[in-house]
């Protein structure tokens, strides 16, 4: 399945093959680095957690996501519902 991607996130190609793990990880990285809030809202945060060690994000962005995901997990563990 090919997906069109916004030019402000990826300027080197018009489409990406989401079934290819390398391309999917690359798009995830591009979205975390260059995406807008509406792009990030569409991401699977469990996938971010699984892939974070492989994304080679800038240290500040990596720290932000690790902190967010840690707090997200803490909240879900204490959620009675």
C-alpha positions in Angstrom: 0.0 0.0 0.0 1.5 3.3 -1.1 0.7 6.4 0.8 1.0 10.1 -0.3 2.9 12.3 2.1 2.9 16.0 2.6 5.7 18.0 1.0 6.5 19.8 4.3 7.5 16.4 5.8 9.1 14.7 2.9 10.4 16.5 -0.1 12.4 13.7 -1.8 9.5 11.6 -3.0 5.8 11.7 -3.6 4.8 8.3 -2.2 6.1 5.8 0.2 5.4 2.0 0.5 4.1 1.5 4.1 4.5 -2.3 3.9 8.3 -1.8 3.7 9.5 -1.7 7.3 12.5 0.6 6.4 10.2 3.1 4.6 7.6 2.9 7.3 10.2 3.7 10.0 11.7 6.4 7.8 8.2 8.1 7.5 7.6 7.7 11.2 10.9 9.6 11.8 10.1 12.3 9.3 6.7 12.8 10.9 8.1 13.1 14.4 10.7 15.6 13.1 8.7 17.6 10.6 5.1 16.8 11.0 2.4 19.1 12.3 0.1 18.3 15.2 -2.5 16.8 12.8 0.1 14.4 11.4 1.3 13.3 14.8 -2.3 12.7 16.0 -2.7 10.1 13.2 0.3 8.1 14.4 0.1 4.9 16.4 1.8 5.7 19.7 2.4 2.1 20.4 4.3 1.9 17.2 6.3 4.9 18.2 7.2 3.2 21.5 8.3 0.0 19.6 10.4 1.9 17.1 11.8 4.7 19.2 15.2 3.0 19.8 15.6 2.7 16.0 14.6 6.2 14.9 17.8 8.2 15.6 15.8 11.3 16.6 17.5 14.5 17.8 18.2 14.2 21.5 15.6 16.8 22.5 12.8 15.1 20.5 13.9 11.6 21.6 13.7 12.8 25.2 10.3 14.4 24.7 8.8 11.2 23.3 10.4 8.9 25.9 9.1 11.2 28.7 5.6 11.4 27.1 5.4 7.6 26.5 6.6 6.9 30.1 3.9 9.2 31.5 1.3 7.8 29.1 2.1 4.3 30.4 1.9 5.4 34.0 -1.5 7.0 33.4 -2.8 3.8 31.7 -1.6 1.6 34.6 -3.5 3.7 37.1 -6.6 4.1 35.0 -9.5 2.3 36.7 -11.5 2.0 33.5 
